[in-house]
Amino acid sequence: MSARKISVLTVAGDPGGAAAMSPVLRMLGTDDRMALRMLAYRQAVTLWRQQGFTVEPLDEKISTDGVSQMISTYKPSLLFTGTSVNGVDLEKTFIQAARKLAIPSLSLLDFWSNYRPRFADAAGALRYMPDKIAIMDEQARTEMSAEGFNGDRLVITGQPALDNLANCRKHFSRAQRQSLRQSLGLETDALLVMFISQPLSTFYSDPRGPQHPGYDENITLRLLLEALERLAVASGEKIHLGVRLHPREEAEKPLPMSRLIRVFKMSQGDVHHQTIASNLVIGMTSMLLVEACYLGCLTLSFQPGLRVADPLPTTRSGLTRPVYKAGELDAALKDLLLGPDGSGKMRQMTKTVSQLAATKGLVNLIQTMSGMARV
């Protein structure tokens, strides 16, 4: 008689959470003892399908009773979720239903911010807590503990999306980099600045709200373009600005125009190859800035007028250069693009970024937790 397979039901909505879960799901899929059933909504559907996974789209209006019935029908050994903050947050409904049905649950945190909103109700109470939360590092544990999370639920595993970036950089050749730059219409000696956008104006719609960072993607991009125009005039360098839109942003979102700087979208193609092909990667607080550090790229976090704590871990560690005042951007761009650290060339980070075996650690955790429900 064959052994019963351990079934894992997965749920994700936001692209960041889905991307972090992907390496784990891929490794689980190679284990004949495991059976995956993947549910997704919003951007996670497209992301997982692009990676070759079989995904069942979720109706965003599904009721609590509908979720409970779905879990009862699937009878999973474990519920494995992302931690979306998108106003729908179906992960919360699944976590709550799994608890009532005595199904173990595990959520994967993918970034160092919005800890409570990922698990809280409208009043801020932590009502949607899974049995365990896989988190990135000790910094996340400290910050979450300070916000009232039970430390016994927190398991440091690392961020799976970062696991394979060193290999990506190692195997992306100079010839591939040059070919990619040519496909983007760059001259041989041109400087390519990549801007990683985020839909902050949508997420923080009230500029007077206590959580508003003090800027949004439109303000940041405009100030960046103006600074690059000044640098182009002063230096005589040919500068291109490629904008990588976030999956939540509209594909037809217009970009600012410039007579001095070529501004174009970089939303198609391998984002990691694009970062390696760039002379400088600029963003605000995107996970892609962290990934760019792991790829050995020069990175700058531009958060003009920041009025809350900076959540980006690589600015705290010194791997990403932060600029919080618009008036300091010109000097930073000149230094990074034309100075001894930049000089318009790619270089490896002088600081060491440690590799985390997050994927394997999470697979082990899932296998252990799944055993809790095995019969």
C-alpha positions as CSV (number, residue, x, y, z in Angstrom):
1,M,0.0,0.0,0.0
2,S,1.5,3.3,-1.1
3,A,2.1,6.0,1.5
4,R,-0.3,9.0,1.6
5,K,1.1,12.1,0.0
6,I,1.5,15.2,2.1
7,S,-0.6,17.9,0.5
8,V,0.3,21.6,0.6
9,L,-2.3,24.3,-0.3
10,T,-0.7,27.6,-1.3
11,V,-2.3,31.1,-1.5
12,A,-0.8,34.3,-2.7
13,G,-1.9,37.6,-4.2
14,D,1.0,40.2,-4.2
15,P,3.9,39.6,-6.6
16,G,6.5,40.0,-3.9
17,G,5.1,37.2,-1.8
18,A,4.6,35.0,-4.9
19,A,8.1,35.5,-6.0
20,A,9.5,34.6,-2.6
21,M,7.4,31.4,-2.5
22,S,8.4,30.3,-6.0
23,P,11.8,28.7,-5.3
24,V,10.2,26.8,-2.4
25,L,7.3,25.6,-4.4
26,R,9.7,24.5,-7.2
27,M,11.8,22.4,-4.8
28,L,8.7,20.9,-3.2
29,G,7.4,20.0,-6.6
30,T,10.5,17.7,-7.1
31,D,9.5,15.6,-4.0
32,D,7.3,12.7,-4.9
33,R,6.0,12.6,-1.4
34,M,4.5,16.1,-1.7
35,A,1.3,17.2,-3.6
36,L,0.9,21.0,-4.3
37,R,-2.4,22.8,-5.0
38,M,-1.7,26.4,-5.9
39,L,-4.4,29.1,-5.5
40,A,-3.7,32.7,-6.4
41,Y,-5.3,36.1,-7.1
42,R,-4.2,39.4,-8.6
43,Q,-0.6,39.6,-9.8
44,A,0.4,36.2,-8.3
45,V,-1.7,34.4,-10.9
46,T,0.4,35.8,-13.8
47,L,3.7,35.5,-12.0
48,W,3.3,31.8,-11.1
49,R,1.9,30.9,-14.6
50,Q,4.9,32.6,-16.2
51,Q,7.1,30.4,-14.1
52,G,5.3,27.3,-15.4
53,F,3.2,26.5,-12.3
54,T,-0.4,25.2,-12.6
55,V,-2.5,27.8,-10.8
56,E,-6.2,28.0,-9.9
57,P,-7.3,31.7,-9.9
58,L,-9.3,32.7,-6.8
59,D,-12.4,34.9,-7.0
60,E,-11.5,38.0,-5.0
61,K,-15.1,38.1,-3.6
62,I,-15.0,34.6,-2.3
63,S,-16.8,34.4,1.1
64,T,-15.4,33.1,4.4
65,D,-17.8,30.1,4.1
66,G,-16.5,29.5,0.5
67,V,-12.9,29.4,1.7
68,S,-13.8,27.0,4.6
69,Q,-15.6,24.7,2.1
70,M,-12.6,24.8,-0.2
71,I,-10.2,23.9,2.5
72,S,-12.5,21.1,3.8
73,T,-12.7,19.7,0.3
74,Y,-9.0,19.8,-0.3
75,K,-8.0,18.5,3.1
76,P,-4.5,19.8,3.0
77,S,-1.7,18.8,5.4
78,L,-0.6,22.4,5.5
79,L,-1.6,25.9,4.3
80,F,1.3,27.9,3.0
81,T,0.6,31.6,2.2
82,G,2.2,34.8,1.2
83,T,1.5,38.0,3.2
84,S,-0.3,40.4,0.9
85,V,-1.2,44.0,1.7
86,N,-3.5,44.8,-1.2
87,G,-7.0,45.5,0.3
88,V,-8.2,42.0,-0.5
89,D,-5.8,40.0,1.6
90,L,-7.4,36.6,0.9
91,E,-4.5,35.0,2.8
92,K,-6.0,36.2,6.0
93,T,-9.3,34.5,5.2
94,F,-7.6,31.2,4.5
95,I,-5.5,31.4,7.6
96,Q,-8.6,32.0,9.8
97,A,-10.4,29.1,8.1
98,A,-7.5,26.8,8.4
99,R,-7.3,27.5,12.2
100,K,-10.9,26.6,12.7
101,L,-10.4,23.4,10.7
102,A,-7.2,22.5,12.7
103,I,-5.0,22.7,9.6
104,P,-1.5,24.0,10.3
105,S,-0.6,27.2,8.6
106,L,2.7,28.9,7.6
107,S,3.1,32.3,6.1
108,L,6.2,33.7,4.3
109,L,7.2,37.3,4.9
110,D,9.0,38.8,2.0
111,F,10.0,42.3,3.1
112,W,10.9,44.4,6.2
113,S,7.8,46.5,6.4
114,N,4.0,46.5,7.1
115,Y,4.3,43.8,9.6
116,R,1.0,44.3,11.5
117,P,-1.2,45.1,8.4
118,R,-0.3,41.7,6.9
119,F,-1.9,39.9,9.8
120,A,-4.2,42.4,11.5
121,D,-7.9,43.3,11.2
122,A,-9.2,46.8,10.5
123,A,-8.8,47.7,14.1
124,G,-5.1,46.6,14.1
125,A,-5.6,43.5,16.2
126,L,-3.5,40.5,15.1
127,R,-6.5,38.2,14.4
128,Y,-5.1,36.4,11.4
129,M,-2.0,34.8,12.8
130,P,-0.7,31.6,11.2
131,D,1.0,28.9,13.3
132,K,4.4,30.0,12.1
133,I,5.7,33.0,10.1
134,A,8.9,32.5,8.1
135,I,10.9,35.7,8.3
136,M,14.1,37.0,6.7
137,D,16.5,37.7,9.5
138,E,17.1,38.9,13.1
139,Q,16.2,42.5,12.1
140,A,12.7,41.4,11.1
141,R,12.4,39.4,14.4
142,T,13.4,42.4,16.5
143,E,11.1,44.7,14.7
144,M,8.1,42.3,14.8
145,S,8.6,41.6,18.5
146,A,8.6,45.3,19.1
147,E,5.2,45.5,17.3
148,G,3.7,42.8,19.6
149,F,4.3,39.6,17.6
150,N,4.8,36.4,19.6
151,G,8.4,35.4,19.1
152,D,7.5,31.7,19.3
153,R,5.7,32.0,16.0
154,L,8.6,33.6,14.2
155,V,11.1,31.4,12.3
156,I,14.2,32.9,10.6
157,T,14.6,31.2,7.3
158,G,16.0,33.9,5.0
159,Q,14.4,35.2,1.8
160,P,14.1,32.5,-0.9
161,A,14.1,35.0,-3.7
162,L,17.7,35.9,-2.9
163,D,19.1,32.4,-2.9
164,N,20.1,32.1,-6.6
165,L,21.2,35.6,-7.4
166,A,24.9,35.0,-6.9
167,N,24.7,32.3,-9.6
168,C,22.7,34.6,-11.8
169,R,25.5,37.2,-11.7
170,K,28.2,34.6,-12.1
171,H,26.8,33.1,-15.2
172,F,25.7,36.4,-16.9
173,S,28.7,37.0,-19.2
174,R,30.1,40.3,-20.4
175,A,28.9,39.4,-23.9
176,Q,25.4,38.8,-22.7
177,R,25.5,42.2,-20.9
178,Q,26.6,44.0,-24.0
179,S,24.0,42.2,-26.1
180,L,21.3,43.2,-23.7
181,R,22.4,46.8,-23.7
182,Q,22.5,46.9,-27.5
183,S,18.9,45.5,-27.6
184,L,17.9,48.4,-25.4
185,G,19.3,50.8,-27.9
186,L,22.3,52.0,-25.9
187,E,25.5,53.3,-27.3
188,T,28.7,51.5,-26.2
189,D,29.8,54.2,-23.8
190,A,26.3,55.3,-22.7
191,L,25.3,55.3,-19.0
192,L,22.2,53.3,-18.2
193,V,20.3,54.2,-15.0
194,M,17.5,51.8,-14.0
195,F,14.7,53.2,-11.9
196,I,12.6,50.7,-10.0
197,S,9.1,52.1,-9.6
198,Q,6.5,51.3,-6.9
199,P,2.8,52.3,-6.8
200,L,3.2,54.3,-3.6
201,S,0.7,56.9,-4.7
202,T,-1.9,54.2,-4.8
203,F,-0.9,52.5,-1.6
204,Y,-0.6,55.7,0.4
205,S,-3.4,57.7,-1.1
206,D,-3.6,60.3,1.7
207,P,-0.5,62.5,1.8
208,R,-1.5,63.6,5.4
209,G,-1.7,60.0,6.7
210,P,0.6,59.0,9.4
211,Q,2.1,56.1,7.3
212,H,2.7,58.3,4.2
213,P,6.5,58.2,3.5
214,G,6.6,61.8,2.4
215,Y,7.1,61.1,-1.3
216,D,5.7,58.9,-4.0
217,E,7.0,57.3,-7.2
218,N,5.9,60.3,-9.4
219,I,7.8,62.9,-7.3
220,T,10.8,60.6,-7.0
221,L,11.0,60.0,-10.8
222,R,10.6,63.6,-11.7
223,L,13.3,64.7,-9.3
224,L,15.6,62.0,-10.6
225,L,15.1,62.9,-14.2
226,E,15.8,66.6,-13.4
227,A,19.0,65.6,-11.6
228,L,20.1,63.4,-14.5
229,E,19.5,66.2,-17.0
230,R,21.8,68.5,-14.9
231,L,24.4,65.8,-14.8
232,A,24.2,65.2,-18.6
233,V,24.7,68.9,-19.2
234,A,27.6,69.2,-16.8
235,S,29.5,66.1,-17.9
236,G,28.6,65.7,-21.5
237,E,27.7,62.0,-20.9
238,K,25.0,60.2,-22.8
239,I,22.5,59.0,-20.2
240,H,19.5,56.7,-20.6
241,L,16.9,56.2,-17.9
242,G,15.1,52.8,-18.0
243,V,11.9,52.6,-15.8
244,R,10.9,49.2,-14.5
245,L,7.2,49.5,-13.5
246,H,5.8,47.5,-10.7
247,P,3.3,44.8,-11.6
248,R,0.6,46.7,-9.9
249,E,1.2,49.8,-12.0
250,E,-0.7,50.3,-15.2
251,A,1.1,49.0,-18.3
252,E,0.1,52.2,-20.1
253,K,1.4,54.6,-17.3
254,P,3.0,57.5,-19.1
255,L,6.6,58.4,-18.4
256,P,8.0,61.9,-18.1
257,M,9.6,63.4,-21.2
258,S,13.1,64.9,-21.6
259,R,15.0,66.5,-24.4
260,L,18.4,65.5,-22.8
261,I,17.7,62.0,-21.3
262,R,16.1,59.1,-23.2
263,V,13.4,57.7,-20.9
264,F,12.0,54.3,-21.7
265,K,10.2,51.4,-20.1
266,M,12.1,48.3,-19.0
267,S,9.1,46.3,-17.9
268,Q,9.7,43.4,-20.3
269,G,12.6,40.9,-20.0
270,D,14.6,39.4,-17.2
271,V,14.7,42.0,-14.4
272,H,17.9,40.5,-12.9
273,H,19.7,40.7,-16.3
274,Q,18.6,44.2,-16.7
275,T,20.0,45.3,-13.3
276,I,23.3,43.7,-14.1
277,A,23.3,45.5,-17.5
278,S,22.7,48.9,-15.7
279,N,25.4,51.3,-14.5
280,L,23.3,52.3,-11.5
281,V,20.0,50.9,-10.0
282,I,17.8,53.5,-8.3
283,G,14.6,52.9,-6.4
284,M,12.9,53.7,-3.2
285,T,12.2,50.7,-0.9
286,S,11.7,48.0,-3.5
287,M,12.8,44.4,-2.8
288,L,14.5,44.6,-6.2
289,L,17.0,47.0,-4.7
290,V,18.0,44.3,-2.2
291,E,18.2,41.8,-5.0
292,A,20.4,44.3,-7.0
293,C,22.9,44.3,-4.1
294,Y,23.0,40.5,-4.2
295,L,23.8,40.8,-7.9
296,G,26.7,43.1,-7.1
297,C,25.2,46.2,-8.6
298,L,25.6,49.8,-7.5
299,T,22.4,50.8,-5.8
300,L,20.8,54.1,-4.6
301,S,17.7,54.5,-2.5
302,F,16.1,57.9,-3.3
303,Q,13.4,58.8,-0.7
304,P,13.0,62.6,-0.9
305,G,11.4,64.1,2.2
306,L,11.2,60.8,4.0
307,R,9.2,61.2,7.3
308,V,9.0,57.6,8.5
309,A,11.6,55.0,9.3
310,D,13.5,53.7,6.3
311,P,12.4,50.0,5.9
312,L,15.1,49.1,3.3
313,P,17.6,46.8,5.1
314,T,20.5,47.5,2.6
315,T,20.6,51.2,3.5
316,R,21.0,50.2,7.2
317,S,23.8,47.8,6.3
318,G,25.6,50.3,4.0
319,L,25.1,48.2,0.8
320,T,22.7,50.8,-0.7
321,R,23.5,54.5,-0.6
322,P,20.5,56.4,0.7
323,V,19.5,59.9,-0.3
324,Y,16.6,61.5,1.7
325,K,16.9,65.1,0.5
326,A,16.4,66.2,-3.1
327,G,19.3,68.6,-2.9
328,E,21.7,65.8,-2.2
329,L,20.9,63.7,-5.2
330,D,23.1,65.5,-7.7
331,A,26.3,64.8,-5.8
332,A,25.3,61.2,-5.2
333,L,24.6,60.6,-8.9
334,K,27.9,62.2,-9.9
335,D,29.8,60.1,-7.4
336,L,28.2,56.8,-8.3
337,L,28.1,57.3,-12.1
338,L,31.3,59.2,-12.7
339,G,33.4,58.9,-9.5
340,P,36.0,56.3,-8.6
341,D,33.3,53.8,-7.5
342,G,31.3,54.1,-10.6
343,S,33.1,55.5,-13.6
344,G,30.3,54.2,-15.7
345,K,31.4,50.6,-15.1
346,M,30.0,47.6,-13.4
347,R,31.8,46.4,-10.3
348,Q,31.3,43.9,-7.5
349,M,30.3,45.2,-4.1
350,T,33.2,45.6,-1.8
351,K,31.0,44.6,1.1
352,T,30.1,40.9,1.4
353,V,26.4,39.9,1.2
354,S,25.9,36.6,2.8
355,Q,24.0,33.8,1.0
356,L,21.1,32.3,2.9
357,A,19.9,28.8,2.2
358,A,16.4,30.0,2.6
359,T,14.7,27.7,0.1
360,K,16.0,24.5,1.6
361,G,15.3,25.7,5.1
362,L,11.7,26.5,4.2
363,V,11.2,23.2,2.5
364,N,12.4,21.5,5.7
365,L,10.0,23.6,7.8
366,I,7.1,22.8,5.5
367,Q,7.8,19.1,5.7
368,T,8.0,19.2,9.5
369,M,4.8,21.2,9.9
370,S,3.0,19.0,7.4
371,G,3.7,16.1,9.6
372,M,1.6,17.7,12.3
373,A,-1.6,16.9,10.3
374,R,-0.5,13.5,8.9
375,V,-2.7,10.5,9.7
